[in-house]
Amino acid sequence: MSYREMRTFTEMMRSLGFPRLISMENFRQPNFPLVAEILAWLVLRYDSHADIPQCLDTEQDRVLFVKMIAHFMVTRACIRLNTKKLYQANGFAVKELLKIAKILYSAMCENRTKLDSDKCIRQDKSSSRMFCCTNGRQLALSGQLASCGASLHALIGREVDLREARDRAIRRQLDSEWVERCVANARDELKGMIEKTETSLVNVAADETNLDEKIEKKRNELERNRKRLSTLQSVRPAYMEEYEQLEEELGSWYSFYLTRFRNLAYLENQYEELTRSGALGQSEEGDATLRAIEEQLKYSGVCQTRTSAPFLSDRFYCSFRHKIQHKQQRSVVSSGRCGFSYLHFITQYHIVRFQFSCPSSFADLQMRATMVVV
């Protein structure tokens, strides 16, 4: 802000009749109360009916004041003000204040040229005030003209519908008795609603008492159930010791079963790998082992004659051997597991024959057969 602009502003405000003396030192530091007073005075000089906020205590109030002043000057006088500079309230705010002061000062100067210099000196305040009021009113009316025209156009557009509604209302003949009945019915309904509300308010106390009793009853029941629960939790059942013993035994048996199952799965896997590598060799070894078992059982006296076991006939023995050989061939072709399965199967067959013929030597036979298999 230059010294010339500051001097011009102070002289203009003195000429316009601002009631307070303005010094150039007032705007060296931020002075918002002085700026707000000048803005309010200038706006009221421009339009005496302007709505300006009076409270400037908080920051929000000051911001709202500056925004409303700027909006008023834009809409009424087409003067754009920088709100940030106005809020600073220092030398930069004087530039914005000078925009408003120039308009009022130019209007006052135009009126002053028409009068004599002596009359202008004596009637400076009165004439300037009257001129500013008249000019401000004209500007206010010009600003309101656009809004009034827009509202008038909207109302004229609604005239068609409004005319029909107005005509219907005028043509309608109201019966005084019918109006009285409607008013009486509305009055009775209102009385009924009032009585119902009063009754419900009276019953609120009784309902509250009943609810308190129910709540107390439920609370006592809850306390009894909690005590019963604590009693049941402290009591140890009669079968609990047996249950714990069986649980420990089940755990040991499960670990034993799991170990056997894992060992069996591992051995089956190893056996399948071996059978994939030498299925044909194992088939020949199985035949040789089978013949060795038959010879040992025959010469050691384990196998008895067919007369001692009449229920096992030659036909059954031949068909059984045929089934065993067929199973051996099928096992060789399919999975290569013929050695162990066939040998185990024929061993079980001879053990069964000997069990029926000589039950007393069955344990000896089982031991020998196991030794042969191993």
C-alpha positions as a LaTeX table, in Angstrom:
\begin{tabular}{lrrr}
\hline
Residue & $x$ (\AA) & $y$ (\AA) & $z$ (\AA) \\
\hline
Met1 & 0.00 & 0.00 & 0.00 \\
Ser2 & 1.53 & 3.30 & $-1.11$ \\
Tyr3 & 1.52 & 6.55 & 0.82 \\
Arg4 & $-0.53$ & 8.24 & $-1.90$ \\
Glu5 & $-3.34$ & 5.68 & $-1.75$ \\
Met6 & $-3.44$ & 5.88 & 2.04 \\
Arg7 & $-3.66$ & 9.69 & 1.92 \\
Thr8 & $-6.38$ & 9.57 & $-0.75$ \\
Phe9 & $-8.46$ & 7.14 & 1.29 \\
Thr10 & $-8.27$ & 9.23 & 4.45 \\
Glu11 & $-9.28$ & 12.39 & 2.56 \\
Met12 & $-12.20$ & 10.59 & 0.85 \\
Met13 & $-13.49$ & 9.27 & 4.16 \\
Arg14 & $-13.22$ & 12.74 & 5.69 \\
Ser15 & $-15.11$ & 14.20 & 2.72 \\
Leu16 & $-17.82$ & 11.53 & 2.90 \\
Gly17 & $-18.40$ & 12.43 & 6.54 \\
Phe18 & $-17.03$ & 9.43 & 8.40 \\
Pro19 & $-17.58$ & 10.27 & 12.10 \\
Arg20 & $-14.15$ & 9.08 & 13.19 \\
Leu21 & $-10.80$ & 10.55 & 12.28 \\
Ile22 & $-8.63$ & 8.10 & 10.33 \\
Ser23 & $-4.87$ & 8.37 & 10.55 \\
Met24 & $-2.40$ & 6.79 & 8.17 \\
Glu25 & $-0.78$ & 5.05 & 11.14 \\
Asn26 & $-3.96$ & 3.11 & 11.89 \\
Phe27 & $-3.20$ & 0.56 & 9.14 \\
Arg28 & 0.46 & $-0.10$ & 9.92 \\
Gln29 & $-0.66$ & $-3.06$ & 12.05 \\
Pro30 & $-3.77$ & $-5.24$ & 11.60 \\
Asn31 & $-6.79$ & $-3.35$ & 12.95 \\
Phe32 & $-9.91$ & $-5.39$ & 12.22 \\
Pro33 & $-12.37$ & $-3.38$ & 14.39 \\
Leu34 & $-11.59$ & $-0.20$ & 12.43 \\
Val35 & $-11.88$ & $-1.99$ & 9.07 \\
Ala36 & $-15.21$ & $-3.56$ & 10.14 \\
Glu37 & $-16.54$ & $-0.16$ & 11.22 \\
Ile38 & $-15.52$ & 1.45 & 7.92 \\
Leu39 & $-17.08$ & $-1.41$ & 5.89 \\
Ala40 & $-20.36$ & $-1.24$ & 7.80 \\
Trp41 & $-20.53$ & 2.55 & 7.40 \\
Leu42 & $-19.78$ & 2.42 & 3.65 \\
Val43 & $-22.36$ & $-0.32$ & 3.03 \\
Leu44 & $-25.02$ & 1.56 & 4.97 \\
Arg45 & $-24.20$ & 4.72 & 3.00 \\
Tyr46 & $-24.68$ & 2.66 & $-0.15$ \\
Asp47 & $-27.90$ & 0.96 & 1.03 \\
Ser48 & $-29.50$ & 1.94 & 4.31 \\
His49 & $-31.61$ & $-1.27$ & 4.36 \\
Ala50 & $-28.64$ & $-3.64$ & 4.10 \\
Asp51 & $-28.52$ & $-6.53$ & 6.59 \\
Ile52 & $-25.09$ & $-6.55$ & 8.24 \\
Pro53 & $-24.06$ & $-8.83$ & 11.15 \\
Gln54 & $-23.24$ & $-6.97$ & 14.35 \\
Cys55 & $-21.44$ & $-9.68$ & 16.35 \\
Leu56 & $-17.67$ & $-9.84$ & 15.75 \\
Asp57 & $-16.50$ & $-11.70$ & 18.85 \\
Thr58 & $-15.31$ & $-14.99$ & 17.35 \\
Glu59 & $-13.29$ & $-15.83$ & 14.29 \\
Gln60 & $-16.29$ & $-17.39$ & 12.56 \\
Asp61 & $-18.30$ & $-14.21$ & 13.11 \\
Arg62 & $-15.56$ & $-12.07$ & 11.54 \\
Val63 & $-15.24$ & $-14.40$ & 8.54 \\
Leu64 & $-19.03$ & $-14.35$ & 8.06 \\
Phe65 & $-19.04$ & $-10.54$ & 8.27 \\
Val66 & $-16.39$ & $-10.20$ & 5.54 \\
Lys67 & $-18.13$ & $-12.74$ & 3.29 \\
Met68 & $-21.51$ & $-11.02$ & 3.59 \\
Ile69 & $-20.00$ & $-7.59$ & 2.81 \\
Ala70 & $-18.25$ & $-8.99$ & $-0.28$ \\
His71 & $-21.42$ & $-10.77$ & $-1.45$ \\
Phe72 & $-23.50$ & $-7.62$ & $-0.96$ \\
Met73 & $-21.13$ & $-5.43$ & $-2.98$ \\
Val74 & $-20.90$ & $-7.98$ & $-5.82$ \\
Thr75 & $-24.67$ & $-8.40$ & $-6.14$ \\
Arg76 & $-25.66$ & $-4.75$ & $-5.65$ \\
Ala77 & $-22.76$ & $-2.65$ & $-6.99$ \\
Cys78 & $-20.82$ & $-5.20$ & $-9.12$ \\
Ile79 & $-17.67$ & $-4.54$ & $-7.10$ \\
Arg80 & $-15.41$ & $-7.51$ & $-6.44$ \\
Leu81 & $-13.61$ & $-7.40$ & $-3.11$ \\
Asn82 & $-10.70$ & $-9.58$ & $-2.00$ \\
Thr83 & $-11.88$ & $-11.16$ & 1.24 \\
Lys84 & $-8.39$ & $-12.26$ & 2.27 \\
Lys85 & $-7.04$ & $-8.72$ & 2.10 \\
Leu86 & $-10.06$ & $-7.39$ & 3.97 \\
Tyr87 & $-9.55$ & $-9.95$ & 6.72 \\
Gln88 & $-5.89$ & $-8.93$ & 7.05 \\
Ala89 & $-7.08$ & $-5.45$ & 8.15 \\
Asn90 & $-3.79$ & $-3.74$ & 7.28 \\
Gly91 & $-2.53$ & $-1.61$ & 4.40 \\
Phe92 & $-3.69$ & $-4.18$ & 1.84 \\
Ala93 & $-7.29$ & $-3.81$ & 3.08 \\
Val94 & $-7.20$ & $-0.08$ & 2.24 \\
Lys95 & $-7.08$ & $-0.92$ & $-1.49$ \\
Glu96 & $-10.34$ & $-2.84$ & $-1.17$ \\
Leu97 & $-11.97$ & $-0.13$ & 0.94 \\
Leu98 & $-10.90$ & 2.47 & $-1.61$ \\
Lys99 & $-13.02$ & 0.74 & $-4.29$ \\
Ile100 & $-16.21$ & 1.45 & $-2.35$ \\
Ala101 & $-15.14$ & 4.91 & $-1.23$ \\
Lys102 & $-14.40$ & 6.01 & $-4.82$ \\
Ile103 & $-17.97$ & 5.25 & $-5.95$ \\
Leu104 & $-19.52$ & 7.20 & $-3.11$ \\
Tyr105 & $-17.03$ & 10.05 & $-3.50$ \\
Ser106 & $-17.60$ & 10.32 & $-7.27$ \\
Ala107 & $-21.37$ & 10.47 & $-6.71$ \\
Met108 & $-20.89$ & 13.18 & $-4.13$ \\
Cys109 & $-18.61$ & 15.18 & $-6.46$ \\
Glu110 & $-21.15$ & 15.09 & $-9.30$ \\
Asn111 & $-23.78$ & 16.55 & $-7.04$ \\
Arg112 & $-21.36$ & 19.13 & $-5.65$ \\
Thr113 & $-20.61$ & 20.65 & $-9.09$ \\
Lys114 & $-24.26$ & 21.64 & $-9.50$ \\
Leu115 & $-24.33$ & 23.76 & $-6.35$ \\
Asp116 & $-22.44$ & 26.82 & $-5.36$ \\
Ser117 & $-19.23$ & 26.47 & $-3.49$ \\
Asp118 & $-20.62$ & 28.28 & $-0.40$ \\
Lys119 & $-23.72$ & 26.10 & $-0.20$ \\
Cys120 & $-21.64$ & 22.98 & $-0.72$ \\
Ile121 & $-19.42$ & 23.96 & 2.22 \\
Arg122 & $-22.38$ & 24.67 & 4.54 \\
Gln123 & $-24.53$ & 21.74 & 3.46 \\
Asp124 & $-21.83$ & 19.19 & 2.79 \\
Lys125 & $-23.04$ & 16.57 & 5.21 \\
Ser126 & $-26.77$ & 16.93 & 4.55 \\
Ser127 & $-26.51$ & 17.07 & 0.78 \\
Ser128 & $-24.04$ & 14.22 & 0.54 \\
Arg129 & $-26.21$ & 12.12 & 2.83 \\
Met130 & $-29.34$ & 12.77 & 0.81 \\
Phe131 & $-27.58$ & 12.13 & $-2.47$ \\
Cys132 & $-26.03$ & 8.93 & $-1.23$ \\
Cys133 & $-29.34$ & 7.72 & 0.14 \\
Thr134 & $-31.11$ & 8.41 & $-3.14$ \\
Asn135 & $-28.36$ & 6.86 & $-5.20$ \\
Gly136 & $-28.19$ & 3.88 & $-2.86$ \\
Arg137 & $-31.90$ & 3.32 & $-3.13$ \\
Gln138 & $-31.71$ & 3.41 & $-6.90$ \\
Leu139 & $-28.90$ & 0.88 & $-6.90$ \\
Ala140 & $-30.81$ & $-1.32$ & $-4.45$ \\
Leu141 & $-33.91$ & $-1.20$ & $-6.62$ \\
Ser142 & $-31.89$ & $-2.09$ & $-9.71$ \\
Gly143 & $-30.40$ & $-5.05$ & $-7.86$ \\
Gln144 & $-33.81$ & $-6.26$ & $-6.74$ \\
Leu145 & $-35.30$ & $-5.87$ & $-10.19$ \\
Ala146 & $-33.77$ & $-9.07$ & $-11.56$ \\
Ser147 & $-34.90$ & $-11.22$ & $-8.63$ \\
Cys148 & $-38.41$ & $-9.76$ & $-8.71$ \\
Gly149 & $-38.67$ & $-10.38$ & $-12.45$ \\
Ala150 & $-37.61$ & $-14.02$ & $-12.06$ \\
Ser151 & $-40.13$ & $-14.64$ & $-9.28$ \\
Leu152 & $-42.88$ & $-12.90$ & $-11.28$ \\
His153 & $-42.15$ & $-15.09$ & $-14.31$ \\
Ala154 & $-42.40$ & $-18.23$ & $-12.18$ \\
Leu155 & $-45.72$ & $-17.12$ & $-10.69$ \\
Ile156 & $-47.16$ & $-16.28$ & $-14.10$ \\
Gly157 & $-46.21$ & $-19.75$ & $-15.31$ \\
Arg158 & $-48.27$ & $-21.26$ & $-12.50$ \\
Glu159 & $-51.29$ & $-19.09$ & $-13.24$ \\
Val160 & $-53.07$ & $-21.79$ & $-15.32$ \\
Asp161 & $-53.17$ & $-24.31$ & $-12.48$ \\
Leu162 & $-53.92$ & $-21.66$ & $-9.92$ \\
Arg163 & $-56.81$ & $-20.32$ & $-11.99$ \\
Glu164 & $-58.47$ & $-23.75$ & $-12.12$ \\
Ala165 & $-58.08$ & $-24.26$ & $-8.39$ \\
Arg166 & $-59.40$ & $-20.77$ & $-7.71$ \\
Asp167 & $-62.43$ & $-21.32$ & $-9.95$ \\
Arg168 & $-63.25$ & $-24.63$ & $-8.24$ \\
Ala169 & $-63.07$ & $-22.99$ & $-4.85$ \\
Ile170 & $-65.30$ & $-20.11$ & $-5.98$ \\
Arg171 & $-67.91$ & $-22.36$ & $-7.61$ \\
Arg172 & $-68.13$ & $-24.63$ & $-4.59$ \\
Gln173 & $-71.03$ & $-23.82$ & $-2.28$ \\
Leu174 & $-70.24$ & $-24.64$ & 1.30 \\
Asp175 & $-73.07$ & $-25.74$ & 3.58 \\
Ser176 & $-72.82$ & $-24.23$ & 7.03 \\
Glu177 & $-74.30$ & $-27.35$ & 8.65 \\
Trp178 & $-71.77$ & $-29.60$ & 6.90 \\
Val179 & $-68.92$ & $-27.36$ & 8.00 \\
Glu180 & $-70.21$ & $-27.46$ & 11.58 \\
Arg181 & $-70.42$ & $-31.25$ & 11.47 \\
Cys182 & $-66.85$ & $-31.52$ & 10.15 \\
Val183 & $-65.58$ & $-29.20$ & 12.87 \\
Ala184 & $-67.50$ & $-31.16$ & 15.51 \\
Asn185 & $-66.11$ & $-34.47$ & 14.26 \\
Ala186 & $-62.57$ & $-33.10$ & 14.28 \\
Arg187 & $-63.13$ & $-31.79$ & 17.79 \\
Asp188 & $-64.46$ & $-35.17$ & 18.98 \\
Glu189 & $-61.50$ & $-37.01$ & 17.44 \\
Leu190 & $-59.11$ & $-34.63$ & 19.13 \\
Lys191 & $-60.86$ & $-35.15$ & 22.46 \\
Gly192 & $-60.66$ & $-38.92$ & 22.01 \\
Met193 & $-56.94$ & $-38.72$ & 21.28 \\
Ile194 & $-56.43$ & $-36.57$ & 24.37 \\
Glu195 & $-58.35$ & $-39.02$ & 26.58 \\
Lys196 & $-56.45$ & $-41.97$ & 25.14 \\
Thr197 & $-53.15$ & $-40.25$ & 25.80 \\
Glu198 & $-54.14$ & $-39.43$ & 29.37 \\
Thr199 & $-55.21$ & $-43.06$ & 29.95 \\
Ser200 & $-51.91$ & $-44.36$ & 28.61 \\
Leu201 & $-50.04$ & $-41.94$ & 30.86 \\
Val202 & $-52.00$ & $-43.22$ & 33.87 \\
Asn203 & $-51.21$ & $-46.84$ & 32.95 \\
Val204 & $-47.51$ & $-46.10$ & 32.62 \\
Ala205 & $-47.01$ & $-46.19$ & 36.39 \\
Ala206 & $-48.76$ & $-49.58$ & 36.71 \\
Asp207 & $-46.77$ & $-50.99$ & 33.80 \\
Glu208 & $-43.57$ & $-49.74$ & 35.36 \\
Thr209 & $-44.40$ & $-51.48$ & 38.65 \\
Asn210 & $-45.19$ & $-54.76$ & 36.88 \\
Leu211 & $-41.96$ & $-54.58$ & 34.93 \\
Asp212 & $-39.97$ & $-53.97$ & 38.10 \\
Glu213 & $-41.56$ & $-57.02$ & 39.73 \\
Lys214 & $-40.80$ & $-59.19$ & 36.69 \\
Ile215 & $-37.22$ & $-57.96$ & 36.59 \\
Glu216 & $-36.75$ & $-58.73$ & 40.28 \\
Lys217 & $-38.26$ & $-62.18$ & 39.81 \\
Lys218 & $-35.98$ & $-62.96$ & 36.88 \\
Arg219 & $-32.99$ & $-61.68$ & 38.83 \\
Asn220 & $-33.75$ & $-64.03$ & 41.76 \\
Glu221 & $-34.22$ & $-66.94$ & 39.38 \\
Leu222 & $-30.90$ & $-66.16$ & 37.72 \\
Glu223 & $-29.16$ & $-66.11$ & 41.09 \\
Arg224 & $-30.63$ & $-69.51$ & 42.01 \\
Asn225 & $-29.56$ & $-71.00$ & 38.70 \\
Arg226 & $-26.03$ & $-69.68$ & 39.18 \\
Lys227 & $-25.82$ & $-71.27$ & 42.63 \\
Arg228 & $-27.12$ & $-74.55$ & 41.23 \\
Leu229 & $-24.58$ & $-74.43$ & 38.42 \\
Ser230 & $-21.72$ & $-73.86$ & 40.84 \\
Thr231 & $-22.95$ & $-76.81$ & 42.95 \\
Leu232 & $-23.12$ & $-79.11$ & 39.93 \\
Gln233 & $-19.65$ & $-78.06$ & 38.81 \\
Ser234 & $-18.17$ & $-78.86$ & 42.22 \\
Val235 & $-19.75$ & $-82.38$ & 42.35 \\
Arg236 & $-17.63$ & $-85.16$ & 40.77 \\
Pro237 & $-19.64$ & $-87.89$ & 38.96 \\
Ala238 & $-19.37$ & $-91.50$ & 40.17 \\
Tyr239 & $-18.20$ & $-92.85$ & 36.82 \\
Met240 & $-15.51$ & $-90.18$ & 36.34 \\
Glu241 & $-12.62$ & $-92.35$ & 37.60 \\
Glu242 & $-13.56$ & $-95.22$ & 35.33 \\
Tyr243 & $-13.97$ & $-92.77$ & 32.46 \\
Glu244 & $-10.49$ & $-91.33$ & 33.00 \\
Gln245 & $-8.99$ & $-94.82$ & 33.24 \\
Leu246 & $-10.66$ & $-95.90$ & 30.01 \\
Glu247 & $-9.55$ & $-92.69$ & 28.37 \\
Glu248 & $-5.90$ & $-93.37$ & 29.29 \\
Glu249 & $-6.22$ & $-96.96$ & 28.08 \\
Leu250 & $-7.77$ & $-95.76$ & 24.84 \\
Gly251 & $-4.85$ & $-93.38$ & 24.33 \\
Ser252 & $-2.31$ & $-96.18$ & 24.78 \\
Trp253 & $-4.21$ & $-98.50$ & 22.44 \\
Tyr254 & $-4.51$ & $-95.73$ & 19.88 \\
Ser255 & $-0.77$ & $-95.08$ & 19.94 \\
Phe256 & $-0.18$ & $-98.83$ & 19.59 \\
Tyr257 & $-2.59$ & $-99.00$ & 16.66 \\
Leu258 & $-1.03$ & $-95.96$ & 15.03 \\
Thr259 & 2.46 & $-97.49$ & 15.28 \\
Arg260 & 1.30 & $-100.78$ & 13.75 \\
Phe261 & $-0.59$ & $-99.01$ & 10.99 \\
Arg262 & 2.38 & $-96.84$ & 10.05 \\
Asn263 & 4.74 & $-99.84$ & 10.10 \\
Leu264 & 2.32 & $-101.83$ & 7.96 \\
Ala265 & 1.99 & $-99.01$ & 5.46 \\
Tyr266 & 5.78 & $-98.64$ & 5.29 \\
Leu267 & 6.32 & $-102.39$ & 4.77 \\
Glu268 & 3.64 & $-102.56$ & 2.09 \\
Asn269 & 5.28 & $-99.69$ & 0.29 \\
Gln270 & 8.68 & $-101.38$ & 0.46 \\
Tyr271 & 7.17 & $-104.64$ & $-0.72$ \\
Glu272 & 5.46 & $-102.97$ & $-3.69$ \\
Glu273 & 8.76 & $-101.39$ & $-4.72$ \\
Leu274 & 10.47 & $-104.79$ & $-4.52$ \\
Thr275 & 7.70 & $-106.53$ & $-6.47$ \\
Arg276 & 7.88 & $-103.90$ & $-9.24$ \\
Ser277 & 11.58 & $-104.58$ & $-9.67$ \\
Gly278 & 11.46 & $-108.41$ & $-9.75$ \\
Ala279 & 7.95 & $-109.79$ & $-10.15$ \\
Leu280 & 8.93 & $-112.74$ & $-12.40$ \\
Gly281 & 11.82 & $-113.82$ & $-10.20$ \\
Gln282 & 9.60 & $-113.86$ & $-7.18$ \\
Ser283 & 7.05 & $-115.99$ & $-9.05$ \\
Glu284 & 9.67 & $-118.69$ & $-9.68$ \\
Glu285 & 10.92 & $-118.47$ & $-6.10$ \\
Gly286 & 7.32 & $-118.82$ & $-4.87$ \\
Asp287 & 6.83 & $-122.03$ & $-6.88$ \\
Ala288 & 10.06 & $-123.46$ & $-5.54$ \\
Thr289 & 9.13 & $-122.55$ & $-1.97$ \\
Leu290 & 5.69 & $-124.10$ & $-2.44$ \\
Arg291 & 7.18 & $-127.35$ & $-3.60$ \\
Ala292 & 9.61 & $-127.33$ & $-0.68$ \\
Ile293 & 6.78 & $-126.85$ & 1.80 \\
Glu294 & 4.78 & $-129.68$ & 0.29 \\
Glu295 & 7.77 & $-132.02$ & 0.39 \\
Gln296 & 8.60 & $-131.15$ & 3.99 \\
Leu297 & 5.03 & $-131.60$ & 5.10 \\
Lys298 & 4.74 & $-134.88$ & 3.23 \\
Tyr299 & 8.00 & $-136.47$ & 4.46 \\
Ser300 & 7.75 & $-135.23$ & 8.03 \\
Gly301 & 4.42 & $-136.92$ & 8.52 \\
Val302 & 2.44 & $-133.76$ & 8.96 \\
Cys303 & 0.10 & $-134.39$ & 6.06 \\
Gln304 & $-2.25$ & $-137.29$ & 6.71 \\
Thr305 & $-3.93$ & $-139.53$ & 4.23 \\
Arg306 & $-7.12$ & $-138.47$ & 2.63 \\
Thr307 & $-8.96$ & $-141.28$ & 4.50 \\
Ser308 & $-8.29$ & $-139.54$ & 7.84 \\
Ala309 & $-10.08$ & $-136.42$ & 6.54 \\
Pro310 & $-12.99$ & $-137.80$ & 4.51 \\
Phe311 & $-14.58$ & $-134.39$ & 4.23 \\
Leu312 & $-11.70$ & $-133.23$ & 1.95 \\
Ser313 & $-12.13$ & $-135.27$ & $-1.27$ \\
Asp314 & $-9.79$ & $-135.55$ & $-4.27$ \\
Arg315 & $-12.10$ & $-133.42$ & $-6.32$ \\
Phe316 & $-12.01$ & $-130.67$ & $-3.71$ \\
Tyr317 & $-8.22$ & $-130.90$ & $-3.40$ \\
Cys318 & $-7.73$ & $-130.70$ & $-7.21$ \\
Ser319 & $-10.14$ & $-127.80$ & $-7.57$ \\
Phe320 & $-8.43$ & $-126.00$ & $-4.69$ \\
Arg321 & $-4.98$ & $-126.41$ & $-6.24$ \\
His322 & $-6.41$ & $-125.22$ & $-9.58$ \\
Lys323 & $-7.76$ & $-122.09$ & $-7.86$ \\
Ile324 & $-4.39$ & $-121.52$ & $-6.19$ \\
Gln325 & $-2.52$ & $-121.77$ & $-9.49$ \\
His326 & $-5.05$ & $-119.48$ & $-11.19$ \\
Lys327 & $-4.63$ & $-116.95$ & $-8.41$ \\
Gln328 & $-0.85$ & $-117.20$ & $-8.72$ \\
Gln329 & $-1.00$ & $-116.43$ & $-12.47$ \\
Arg330 & $-3.45$ & $-113.57$ & $-11.93$ \\
Ser331 & $-1.27$ & $-112.07$ & $-9.21$ \\
Val332 & 1.81 & $-112.22$ & $-11.46$ \\
Val333 & 0.01 & $-110.42$ & $-14.29$ \\
Ser334 & $-1.76$ & $-107.76$ & $-12.21$ \\
Ser335 & 0.42 & $-106.56$ & $-9.33$ \\
Gly336 & 3.48 & $-108.80$ & $-9.06$ \\
Arg337 & 2.66 & $-109.82$ & $-5.52$ \\
Cys338 & 2.46 & $-113.55$ & $-6.20$ \\
Gly339 & 5.36 & $-114.68$ & $-4.01$ \\
Phe340 & 4.16 & $-113.78$ & $-0.60$ \\
Ser341 & 0.39 & $-114.01$ & $-1.24$ \\
Tyr342 & 0.53 & $-117.42$ & $-2.92$ \\
Leu343 & 2.95 & $-118.89$ & $-0.38$ \\
His344 & 0.90 & $-117.62$ & 2.52 \\
Phe345 & $-2.31$ & $-118.93$ & 0.97 \\
Ile346 & $-1.04$ & $-122.50$ & 0.36 \\
Thr347 & 0.51 & $-122.59$ & 3.81 \\
Gln348 & $-2.82$ & $-121.69$ & 5.39 \\
Tyr349 & $-4.45$ & $-124.42$ & 3.27 \\
His350 & $-2.13$ & $-127.17$ & 4.58 \\
Ile351 & $-2.51$ & $-125.88$ & 8.11 \\
Val352 & $-6.30$ & $-126.16$ & 7.81 \\
Arg353 & $-6.05$ & $-129.73$ & 6.44 \\
Phe354 & $-3.79$ & $-130.77$ & 9.25 \\
Gln355 & $-5.99$ & $-129.11$ & 11.84 \\
Phe356 & $-8.94$ & $-131.27$ & 10.82 \\
Ser357 & $-6.88$ & $-134.47$ & 10.61 \\
Cys358 & $-4.64$ & $-134.05$ & 13.69 \\
Pro359 & $-5.73$ & $-131.26$ & 16.01 \\
Ser360 & $-3.16$ & $-132.17$ & 18.70 \\
Ser361 & $-0.19$ & $-131.39$ & 16.42 \\
Phe362 & $-1.64$ & $-128.15$ & 15.08 \\
Ala363 & 0.72 & $-125.91$ & 17.09 \\
Asp364 & 3.75 & $-127.89$ & 15.84 \\
Leu365 & 2.51 & $-127.57$ & 12.25 \\
Gln366 & 2.02 & $-123.83$ & 12.58 \\
Met367 & 5.53 & $-123.41$ & 13.97 \\
Arg368 & 7.08 & $-125.43$ & 11.12 \\
Ala369 & 5.06 & $-123.65$ & 8.48 \\
Thr370 & 6.14 & $-120.33$ & 9.89 \\
Met371 & 9.78 & $-121.41$ & 9.82 \\
Val372 & 9.42 & $-122.50$ & 6.20 \\
Val373 & 7.80 & $-119.20$ & 5.22 \\
Val374 & 10.52 & $-117.19$ & 6.94 \\
\hline
\end{tabular}
